[in-house]
């Protein structure tokens, strides 16, 4: 069992950029100027190869929120050099990301490609649409998305490989045996105090993922 020490106050809390610059070097010229304001040929190709991205939004309470988004490579469509489209497929219907966008449309995207240590960061302003001609572009398994998130691109840049290299994310020897961690059914049963067998919950989750993937 992991034991946590309660800490009532942190020391040396930094509250201004000048505080941070006292402990961090100035960014290099390359790091300062690599941010683009549109999608170039390299970023477009990266997105076309990517089957997975994380979408960051901000809730009305000021808390950040990040959700995973996945599909076939290129499931996020480059609509123009300044616009991306993300299909919104069936999920848990909490609508966290979507309602966040309605109130605070600024979003951040982080694109991954299996085997690549680089990632691509895209920041922009989002809106949600059910425009039918646009929705038709995202048909998968014969099904339309529920809606499409359209992002007006404001910032684009390639992120260096250090984080994924430190993590060893794609190395097989870094993979952890899933059986060493409780199943989702066990976790939900415990967290929600459900009067239901974990196996039954897992079966229900698997059925939902199989039948409502698109």
Secondary structure, 3 states (H helix, E strand, C coil): CCCCCCCCCCCCCCCCHHHHHCCCCCCCHHHHHCCECCCCHHHHHHHHHCCEEEEEEECCCCCEEEEEEECCCCCEEEEECCEEEEEECCCCCCCHHHHHHHHCCEEEEEEECCCCCCEEEEEEEEEEECCHHHHHCCCECCECCCEEEEEEEEEEEEECCHHHHHHCCCCHHHCCCHHHCCCHHHHHHHHHCCCCCHHHHHHHHHHHHHHCCC
